[in-house]
Amino acid sequence: VSTDAPHGILVYQADGSFVGAIAPECQGFHAMAVREEEGKTVIYGAQLAGPHPFRVCKIDTDGKVLLEISQKTAGDVQGGWKGLTAVAVAPDGSIFCSMGYGAQFIHKFDAAGKHLKSFGGRGKDDGKTNCSHGMAIDTRFGDPRLLVCDRENRRLVHFDLEGNWIGVHATHLRRPCSVSILGDHCAVAELEARVTILDRDGAPVAFLGDNPDKGQWAKFPVAPADMKPGIFTAPHGLSFDKDGNLYVQDWNQTGRVTKLRKSSL
Protein backbone atom coordinates (compact mmCIF):
# COMPACT_ATOMS: atom_id res chain seq x y z
CA VAL A 1 0.00 0.00 0.00
CA SER A 2 1.52 3.33 -1.05
CA THR A 3 1.36 6.23 1.40
CA ASP A 4 2.19 9.92 1.60
CA ALA A 5 3.89 9.29 4.94
CA PRO A 6 7.64 8.86 5.57
CA HIS A 7 7.18 5.07 5.78
CA GLY A 8 6.85 4.88 1.99
CA ILE A 9 5.14 1.61 1.07
CA LEU A 10 3.38 -0.56 3.67
CA VAL A 11 3.33 -4.33 3.20
CA TYR A 12 0.53 -6.58 4.49
CA GLN A 13 -0.36 -10.24 4.35
CA ALA A 14 -3.53 -11.24 2.50
CA ASP A 15 -5.36 -11.43 5.85
CA GLY A 16 -4.49 -7.79 6.59
CA SER A 17 -1.72 -8.42 9.09
CA PHE A 18 1.11 -5.90 8.90
CA VAL A 19 4.50 -7.12 7.64
CA GLY A 20 6.57 -3.94 7.45
CA ALA A 21 7.51 -0.92 5.36
CA ILE A 22 9.84 -0.54 2.39
CA ALA A 23 11.23 2.23 0.21
CA PRO A 24 10.84 5.38 2.35
CA GLU A 25 12.28 7.37 -0.56
CA CYS A 26 9.19 6.28 -2.53
CA GLN A 27 6.84 8.24 -0.29
CA GLY A 28 4.10 9.80 -2.40
CA PHE A 29 3.46 7.09 -5.00
CA HIS A 30 0.18 8.15 -6.61
CA ALA A 31 -0.25 4.85 -8.47
CA MET A 32 1.55 1.53 -8.77
CA ALA A 33 1.79 -1.29 -11.29
CA VAL A 34 3.02 -4.70 -10.13
CA ARG A 35 4.40 -7.26 -12.57
CA GLU A 36 6.74 -10.21 -12.94
CA GLU A 37 10.05 -9.70 -14.73
CA GLU A 38 12.60 -12.49 -15.10
CA GLY A 39 10.88 -14.51 -12.39
CA LYS A 40 10.85 -11.68 -9.85
CA THR A 41 8.12 -9.30 -8.70
CA VAL A 42 8.79 -5.63 -9.38
CA ILE A 43 6.77 -2.50 -8.65
CA TYR A 44 6.51 0.53 -10.91
CA GLY A 45 5.41 3.67 -9.10
CA ALA A 46 4.25 7.10 -10.24
CA GLN A 47 5.67 9.41 -7.58
CA LEU A 48 3.65 12.61 -7.44
CA ALA A 49 4.93 13.99 -4.13
CA GLY A 50 7.46 13.27 -1.41
CA PRO A 51 11.25 13.62 -1.64
CA HIS A 52 11.34 12.89 -5.39
CA PRO A 53 8.21 14.40 -6.99
CA PHE A 54 7.35 13.70 -10.62
CA ARG A 55 9.38 10.51 -10.83
CA VAL A 56 8.58 7.06 -12.15
CA CYS A 57 10.66 4.35 -10.61
CA LYS A 58 10.87 0.58 -10.66
CA ILE A 59 11.71 -1.09 -7.37
CA ASP A 60 12.07 -4.66 -6.17
CA THR A 61 10.14 -6.07 -3.22
CA ASP A 62 12.91 -4.97 -0.85
CA GLY A 63 12.50 -1.37 -2.00
CA LYS A 64 15.69 -1.15 -4.06
CA VAL A 65 15.35 1.29 -6.98
CA LEU A 66 16.11 -0.49 -10.26
CA LEU A 67 15.08 2.19 -12.77
CA GLU A 68 14.18 5.87 -12.58
CA ILE A 69 12.52 8.23 -15.04
CA SER A 70 12.64 11.85 -13.89
CA GLN A 71 12.51 15.32 -15.41
CA LYS A 72 16.25 15.05 -15.97
CA THR A 73 16.15 11.69 -17.75
CA ALA A 74 12.84 12.25 -19.59
CA GLY A 75 14.05 15.43 -21.25
CA ASP A 76 11.88 18.11 -22.81
CA VAL A 77 8.68 16.13 -23.34
CA GLN A 78 5.53 17.60 -24.86
CA GLY A 79 3.45 19.46 -22.28
CA GLY A 80 6.16 19.21 -19.62
CA TRP A 81 6.98 16.64 -16.97
CA LYS A 82 4.62 17.69 -14.19
CA GLY A 83 1.44 16.33 -12.64
CA LEU A 84 2.36 12.65 -12.83
CA THR A 85 -0.57 10.43 -11.83
CA ALA A 86 -0.17 6.94 -13.30
CA VAL A 87 2.14 4.37 -14.83
CA ALA A 88 1.41 1.24 -16.87
CA VAL A 89 3.81 -1.30 -18.35
CA ALA A 90 3.16 -3.15 -21.61
CA PRO A 91 4.04 -6.82 -22.21
CA ASP A 92 7.18 -5.76 -24.11
CA GLY A 93 8.33 -3.64 -21.16
CA SER A 94 7.33 -0.27 -22.64
CA ILE A 95 6.45 2.20 -19.89
CA PHE A 96 3.52 4.64 -20.14
CA CYS A 97 3.46 7.68 -17.83
CA SER A 98 0.39 9.89 -17.53
CA MET A 99 0.41 13.58 -16.59
CA GLY A 100 -3.19 13.61 -15.33
CA TYR A 101 -2.60 16.60 -13.06
CA GLY A 102 -0.62 18.40 -15.73
CA ALA A 103 -1.00 18.90 -19.48
CA GLN A 104 -2.77 15.53 -19.94
CA PHE A 105 -0.13 14.02 -22.21
CA ILE A 106 0.85 10.38 -21.92
CA HIS A 107 4.54 9.68 -22.47
CA LYS A 108 5.85 6.36 -23.76
CA PHE A 109 9.32 5.08 -22.85
CA ASP A 110 11.14 1.89 -23.69
CA ALA A 111 12.03 -0.62 -20.97
CA ALA A 112 15.32 1.18 -20.32
CA GLY A 113 13.63 4.55 -19.80
CA LYS A 114 14.31 6.14 -23.20
CA HIS A 115 11.54 8.49 -24.34
CA LEU A 116 9.82 7.28 -27.50
CA LYS A 117 6.74 9.48 -28.02
CA SER A 118 3.98 11.53 -26.41
CA PHE A 119 0.27 11.57 -27.20
CA GLY A 120 -3.06 12.80 -25.87
CA GLY A 121 -3.40 16.27 -24.40
CA ARG A 122 -6.22 18.16 -22.75
CA GLY A 123 -9.74 18.21 -24.17
CA LYS A 124 -13.04 16.40 -24.70
CA ASP A 125 -12.60 15.32 -28.31
CA ASP A 126 -11.35 11.99 -29.59
CA GLY A 127 -7.75 11.43 -28.54
CA LYS A 128 -7.95 13.95 -25.69
CA THR A 129 -8.55 13.62 -21.96
CA ASN A 130 -9.38 15.82 -19.00
CA CYS A 131 -7.42 14.29 -16.13
CA SER A 132 -5.89 11.08 -17.46
CA HIS A 133 -5.81 9.87 -13.89
CA GLY A 134 -5.27 6.11 -14.08
CA MET A 135 -4.20 3.54 -16.68
CA ALA A 136 -3.95 -0.19 -17.25
CA ILE A 137 -2.83 -2.47 -20.05
CA ASP A 138 -5.95 -4.13 -21.50
CA THR A 139 -5.35 -7.51 -23.15
CA ARG A 140 -9.01 -8.48 -23.66
CA PHE A 141 -9.15 -7.50 -27.34
CA GLY A 142 -6.25 -9.29 -29.00
CA ASP A 143 -3.45 -6.77 -29.37
CA PRO A 144 -2.83 -5.09 -26.00
CA ARG A 145 -4.37 -1.64 -25.52
CA LEU A 146 -3.96 1.19 -23.05
CA LEU A 147 -7.12 1.75 -21.00
CA VAL A 148 -7.19 5.27 -19.56
CA CYS A 149 -9.39 6.76 -16.83
CA ASP A 150 -10.47 10.09 -18.33
CA ARG A 151 -11.69 11.28 -14.96
CA GLU A 152 -13.26 14.69 -15.51
CA ASN A 153 -14.82 13.57 -18.80
CA ARG A 154 -16.30 10.71 -16.74
CA ARG A 155 -15.30 7.96 -19.14
CA LEU A 156 -12.79 5.23 -19.96
CA VAL A 157 -10.97 5.43 -23.29
CA HIS A 158 -8.69 3.16 -25.32
CA PHE A 159 -5.46 3.93 -27.16
CA ASP A 160 -3.29 1.41 -28.94
CA LEU A 161 0.27 1.04 -27.68
CA GLU A 162 1.53 3.45 -30.34
CA GLY A 163 -0.69 6.18 -28.92
CA ASN A 164 -3.38 6.03 -31.62
CA TRP A 165 -6.94 6.67 -30.52
CA ILE A 166 -9.24 3.62 -30.58
CA GLY A 167 -12.38 4.92 -28.91
CA VAL A 168 -14.49 5.41 -25.80
CA HIS A 169 -14.95 2.23 -23.79
CA ALA A 170 -17.40 3.36 -21.09
CA THR A 171 -19.26 6.54 -20.14
CA HIS A 172 -21.45 7.96 -17.36
CA LEU A 173 -18.95 7.04 -14.66
CA ARG A 174 -18.55 8.95 -11.41
CA ARG A 175 -15.06 10.39 -11.94
CA PRO A 176 -13.08 7.20 -12.64
CA CYS A 177 -9.67 7.18 -10.94
CA SER A 178 -8.19 3.74 -11.58
CA VAL A 179 -9.00 0.38 -13.13
CA SER A 180 -8.09 -3.26 -12.62
CA ILE A 181 -8.85 -6.02 -15.12
CA LEU A 182 -9.54 -9.68 -14.41
CA GLY A 183 -10.75 -11.99 -17.15
CA ASP A 184 -13.41 -10.23 -19.20
CA HIS A 185 -14.30 -7.76 -16.45
CA CYS A 186 -12.91 -4.42 -15.37
CA ALA A 187 -13.28 -2.84 -11.92
CA VAL A 188 -13.40 0.97 -11.82
CA ALA A 189 -12.64 3.07 -8.73
CA GLU A 190 -14.92 6.11 -8.92
CA LEU A 191 -14.00 9.08 -6.75
CA GLU A 192 -17.68 9.81 -6.16
CA ALA A 193 -18.12 6.95 -3.71
CA ARG A 194 -18.62 3.84 -5.81
CA VAL A 195 -16.89 0.93 -7.54
CA THR A 196 -18.35 -0.26 -10.83
CA ILE A 197 -17.72 -3.60 -12.53
CA LEU A 198 -17.86 -3.41 -16.33
CA ASP A 199 -18.06 -6.24 -18.82
CA ARG A 200 -15.91 -6.55 -21.93
CA ASP A 201 -18.25 -4.21 -23.82
CA GLY A 202 -17.98 -1.51 -21.17
CA ALA A 203 -21.48 -2.10 -19.80
CA PRO A 204 -21.99 -2.09 -16.02
CA VAL A 205 -22.78 -5.45 -14.44
CA ALA A 206 -22.44 -4.49 -10.76
CA PHE A 207 -22.16 -1.44 -8.50
CA LEU A 208 -20.25 -2.00 -5.26
CA GLY A 209 -20.18 0.03 -2.05
CA ASP A 210 -22.37 2.82 -3.46
CA ASN A 211 -22.63 5.51 -0.79
CA PRO A 212 -26.11 7.05 -0.39
CA ASP A 213 -24.66 10.01 1.53
CA LYS A 214 -23.58 12.46 -1.17
CA GLY A 215 -22.04 14.63 1.52
CA GLN A 216 -19.24 12.07 1.76
CA TRP A 217 -18.60 11.72 -1.98
CA ALA A 218 -15.00 12.56 -2.93
CA LYS A 219 -14.32 14.01 0.51
CA PHE A 220 -10.80 13.63 1.91
CA PRO A 221 -11.44 14.43 5.61
CA VAL A 222 -14.22 11.91 6.38
CA ALA A 223 -13.50 10.59 9.88
CA PRO A 224 -13.07 6.83 10.37
CA ALA A 225 -16.00 6.83 12.80
CA ASP A 226 -18.23 8.13 10.01
CA MET A 227 -17.19 5.46 7.51
CA LYS A 228 -19.29 2.32 7.10
CA PRO A 229 -17.77 -1.08 6.25
CA GLY A 230 -18.21 -1.88 2.59
CA ILE A 231 -19.46 1.63 1.78
CA PHE A 232 -16.99 3.90 0.02
CA THR A 233 -16.35 7.63 0.29
CA ALA A 234 -13.75 8.28 -2.41
CA PRO A 235 -12.33 5.20 -4.19
CA HIS A 236 -9.00 6.26 -5.67
CA GLY A 237 -7.13 3.00 -6.27
CA LEU A 238 -8.03 -0.66 -6.58
CA SER A 239 -6.68 -4.01 -7.67
CA PHE A 240 -7.78 -7.59 -8.10
CA ASP A 241 -5.60 -10.30 -6.61
CA LYS A 242 -4.93 -13.67 -8.26
CA ASP A 243 -7.97 -15.21 -6.53
CA GLY A 244 -10.39 -12.56 -7.77
CA ASN A 245 -10.71 -10.65 -4.52
CA LEU A 246 -10.79 -6.87 -4.92
CA TYR A 247 -8.86 -4.36 -2.79
CA VAL A 248 -10.17 -0.78 -2.79
CA GLN A 249 -8.34 2.26 -1.41
CA ASP A 250 -10.34 5.31 -0.36
CA TRP A 251 -8.76 8.75 -0.77
CA ASN A 252 -8.85 9.74 2.90
CA GLN A 253 -6.67 11.62 5.36
CA THR A 254 -6.36 8.60 7.67
CA GLY A 255 -6.31 5.99 4.91
CA ARG A 256 -8.53 2.97 4.37
CA VAL A 257 -8.21 -0.20 2.30
CA THR A 258 -11.23 -2.48 1.93
CA LYS A 259 -11.05 -6.10 0.81
CA LEU A 260 -14.05 -7.40 -1.12
CA ARG A 261 -14.03 -11.17 -1.25
CA LYS A 262 -14.90 -12.85 -4.55
CA SER A 263 -18.40 -14.30 -4.37
CA SER A 264 -19.25 -17.77 -5.67
CA LEU A 265 -21.91 -17.14 -8.29
C-alpha positions as CSV (number, residue, x, y, z in Angstrom):
1,V,0.0,0.0,0.0
2,S,1.5,3.3,-1.1
3,T,1.4,6.2,1.4
4,D,2.2,9.9,1.6
5,A,3.9,9.3,4.9
6,P,7.6,8.9,5.6
7,H,7.2,5.1,5.8
8,G,6.8,4.9,2.0
9,I,5.1,1.6,1.1
10,L,3.4,-0.6,3.7
11,V,3.3,-4.3,3.2
12,Y,0.5,-6.6,4.5
13,Q,-0.4,-10.2,4.4
14,A,-3.5,-11.2,2.5
15,D,-5.4,-11.4,5.8
16,G,-4.5,-7.8,6.6
17,S,-1.7,-8.4,9.1
18,F,1.1,-5.9,8.9
19,V,4.5,-7.1,7.6
20,G,6.6,-3.9,7.4
21,A,7.5,-0.9,5.4
22,I,9.8,-0.5,2.4
23,A,11.2,2.2,0.2
24,P,10.8,5.4,2.4
25,E,12.3,7.4,-0.6
26,C,9.2,6.3,-2.5
27,Q,6.8,8.2,-0.3
28,G,4.1,9.8,-2.4
29,F,3.5,7.1,-5.0
30,H,0.2,8.1,-6.6
31,A,-0.2,4.9,-8.5
32,M,1.6,1.5,-8.8
33,A,1.8,-1.3,-11.3
34,V,3.0,-4.7,-10.1
35,R,4.4,-7.3,-12.6
36,E,6.7,-10.2,-12.9
37,E,10.1,-9.7,-14.7
38,E,12.6,-12.5,-15.1
39,G,10.9,-14.5,-12.4
40,K,10.8,-11.7,-9.9
41,T,8.1,-9.3,-8.7
42,V,8.8,-5.6,-9.4
43,I,6.8,-2.5,-8.6
44,Y,6.5,0.5,-10.9
45,G,5.4,3.7,-9.1
46,A,4.3,7.1,-10.2
47,Q,5.7,9.4,-7.6
48,L,3.6,12.6,-7.4
49,A,4.9,14.0,-4.1
50,G,7.5,13.3,-1.4
51,P,11.2,13.6,-1.6
52,H,11.3,12.9,-5.4
53,P,8.2,14.4,-7.0
54,F,7.4,13.7,-10.6
55,R,9.4,10.5,-10.8
56,V,8.6,7.1,-12.2
57,C,10.7,4.3,-10.6
58,K,10.9,0.6,-10.7
59,I,11.7,-1.1,-7.4
60,D,12.1,-4.7,-6.2
61,T,10.1,-6.1,-3.2
62,D,12.9,-5.0,-0.8
63,G,12.5,-1.4,-2.0
64,K,15.7,-1.1,-4.1
65,V,15.4,1.3,-7.0
66,L,16.1,-0.5,-10.3
67,L,15.1,2.2,-12.8
68,E,14.2,5.9,-12.6
69,I,12.5,8.2,-15.0
70,S,12.6,11.9,-13.9
71,Q,12.5,15.3,-15.4
72,K,16.2,15.0,-16.0
73,T,16.1,11.7,-17.7
74,A,12.8,12.2,-19.6
75,G,14.0,15.4,-21.2
76,D,11.9,18.1,-22.8
77,V,8.7,16.1,-23.3
78,Q,5.5,17.6,-24.9
79,G,3.5,19.5,-22.3
80,G,6.2,19.2,-19.6
81,W,7.0,16.6,-17.0
82,K,4.6,17.7,-14.2
83,G,1.4,16.3,-12.6
84,L,2.4,12.6,-12.8
85,T,-0.6,10.4,-11.8
86,A,-0.2,6.9,-13.3
87,V,2.1,4.4,-14.8
88,A,1.4,1.2,-16.9
89,V,3.8,-1.3,-18.3
90,A,3.2,-3.1,-21.6
91,P,4.0,-6.8,-22.2
92,D,7.2,-5.8,-24.1
93,G,8.3,-3.6,-21.2
94,S,7.3,-0.3,-22.6
95,I,6.5,2.2,-19.9
96,F,3.5,4.6,-20.1
97,C,3.5,7.7,-17.8
98,S,0.4,9.9,-17.5
99,M,0.4,13.6,-16.6
100,G,-3.2,13.6,-15.3
101,Y,-2.6,16.6,-13.1
102,G,-0.6,18.4,-15.7
103,A,-1.0,18.9,-19.5
104,Q,-2.8,15.5,-19.9
105,F,-0.1,14.0,-22.2
106,I,0.8,10.4,-21.9
107,H,4.5,9.7,-22.5
108,K,5.9,6.4,-23.8
109,F,9.3,5.1,-22.8
110,D,11.1,1.9,-23.7
111,A,12.0,-0.6,-21.0
112,A,15.3,1.2,-20.3
113,G,13.6,4.6,-19.8
114,K,14.3,6.1,-23.2
115,H,11.5,8.5,-24.3
116,L,9.8,7.3,-27.5
117,K,6.7,9.5,-28.0
118,S,4.0,11.5,-26.4
119,F,0.3,11.6,-27.2
120,G,-3.1,12.8,-25.9
121,G,-3.4,16.3,-24.4
122,R,-6.2,18.2,-22.7
123,G,-9.7,18.2,-24.2
124,K,-13.0,16.4,-24.7
125,D,-12.6,15.3,-28.3
126,D,-11.4,12.0,-29.6
127,G,-7.8,11.4,-28.5
128,K,-8.0,14.0,-25.7
129,T,-8.5,13.6,-22.0
130,N,-9.4,15.8,-19.0
131,C,-7.4,14.3,-16.1
132,S,-5.9,11.1,-17.5
133,H,-5.8,9.9,-13.9
134,G,-5.3,6.1,-14.1
135,M,-4.2,3.5,-16.7
136,A,-4.0,-0.2,-17.3
137,I,-2.8,-2.5,-20.1
138,D,-6.0,-4.1,-21.5
139,T,-5.4,-7.5,-23.1
140,R,-9.0,-8.5,-23.7
141,F,-9.2,-7.5,-27.3
142,G,-6.2,-9.3,-29.0
143,D,-3.4,-6.8,-29.4
144,P,-2.8,-5.1,-26.0
145,R,-4.4,-1.6,-25.5
146,L,-4.0,1.2,-23.1
147,L,-7.1,1.7,-21.0
148,V,-7.2,5.3,-19.6
149,C,-9.4,6.8,-16.8
150,D,-10.5,10.1,-18.3
151,R,-11.7,11.3,-15.0
152,E,-13.3,14.7,-15.5
153,N,-14.8,13.6,-18.8
154,R,-16.3,10.7,-16.7
155,R,-15.3,8.0,-19.1
156,L,-12.8,5.2,-20.0
157,V,-11.0,5.4,-23.3
158,H,-8.7,3.2,-25.3
159,F,-5.5,3.9,-27.2
160,D,-3.3,1.4,-28.9
161,L,0.3,1.0,-27.7
162,E,1.5,3.4,-30.3
163,G,-0.7,6.2,-28.9
164,N,-3.4,6.0,-31.6
165,W,-6.9,6.7,-30.5
166,I,-9.2,3.6,-30.6
167,G,-12.4,4.9,-28.9
168,V,-14.5,5.4,-25.8
169,H,-14.9,2.2,-23.8
170,A,-17.4,3.4,-21.1
171,T,-19.3,6.5,-20.1
172,H,-21.5,8.0,-17.4
173,L,-19.0,7.0,-14.7
174,R,-18.6,9.0,-11.4
175,R,-15.1,10.4,-11.9
176,P,-13.1,7.2,-12.6
177,C,-9.7,7.2,-10.9
178,S,-8.2,3.7,-11.6
179,V,-9.0,0.4,-13.1
180,S,-8.1,-3.3,-12.6
181,I,-8.8,-6.0,-15.1
182,L,-9.5,-9.7,-14.4
183,G,-10.7,-12.0,-17.2
184,D,-13.4,-10.2,-19.2
185,H,-14.3,-7.8,-16.5
186,C,-12.9,-4.4,-15.4
187,A,-13.3,-2.8,-11.9
188,V,-13.4,1.0,-11.8
189,A,-12.6,3.1,-8.7
190,E,-14.9,6.1,-8.9
191,L,-14.0,9.1,-6.8
192,E,-17.7,9.8,-6.2
193,A,-18.1,6.9,-3.7
194,R,-18.6,3.8,-5.8
195,V,-16.9,0.9,-7.5
196,T,-18.3,-0.3,-10.8
197,I,-17.7,-3.6,-12.5
198,L,-17.9,-3.4,-16.3
199,D,-18.1,-6.2,-18.8
200,R,-15.9,-6.6,-21.9
201,D,-18.3,-4.2,-23.8
202,G,-18.0,-1.5,-21.2
203,A,-21.5,-2.1,-19.8
204,P,-22.0,-2.1,-16.0
205,V,-22.8,-5.4,-14.4
206,A,-22.4,-4.5,-10.8
207,F,-22.2,-1.4,-8.5
208,L,-20.3,-2.0,-5.3
209,G,-20.2,0.0,-2.1
210,D,-22.4,2.8,-3.5
211,N,-22.6,5.5,-0.8
212,P,-26.1,7.0,-0.4
213,D,-24.7,10.0,1.5
214,K,-23.6,12.5,-1.2
215,G,-22.0,14.6,1.5
216,Q,-19.2,12.1,1.8
217,W,-18.6,11.7,-2.0
218,A,-15.0,12.6,-2.9
219,K,-14.3,14.0,0.5
220,F,-10.8,13.6,1.9
221,P,-11.4,14.4,5.6
222,V,-14.2,11.9,6.4
223,A,-13.5,10.6,9.9
224,P,-13.1,6.8,10.4
225,A,-16.0,6.8,12.8
226,D,-18.2,8.1,10.0
227,M,-17.2,5.5,7.5
228,K,-19.3,2.3,7.1
229,P,-17.8,-1.1,6.3
230,G,-18.2,-1.9,2.6
231,I,-19.5,1.6,1.8
232,F,-17.0,3.9,0.0
233,T,-16.4,7.6,0.3
234,A,-13.8,8.3,-2.4
235,P,-12.3,5.2,-4.2
236,H,-9.0,6.3,-5.7
237,G,-7.1,3.0,-6.3
238,L,-8.0,-0.7,-6.6
239,S,-6.7,-4.0,-7.7
240,F,-7.8,-7.6,-8.1
241,D,-5.6,-10.3,-6.6
242,K,-4.9,-13.7,-8.3
243,D,-8.0,-15.2,-6.5
244,G,-10.4,-12.6,-7.8
245,N,-10.7,-10.6,-4.5
246,L,-10.8,-6.9,-4.9
247,Y,-8.9,-4.4,-2.8
248,V,-10.2,-0.8,-2.8
249,Q,-8.3,2.3,-1.4
250,D,-10.3,5.3,-0.4
251,W,-8.8,8.7,-0.8
252,N,-8.8,9.7,2.9
253,Q,-6.7,11.6,5.4
254,T,-6.4,8.6,7.7
255,G,-6.3,6.0,4.9
256,R,-8.5,3.0,4.4
257,V,-8.2,-0.2,2.3
258,T,-11.2,-2.5,1.9
259,K,-11.0,-6.1,0.8
260,L,-14.1,-7.4,-1.1
261,R,-14.0,-11.2,-1.3
262,K,-14.9,-12.9,-4.5
263,S,-18.4,-14.3,-4.4
264,S,-19.2,-17.8,-5.7
265,L,-21.9,-17.1,-8.3
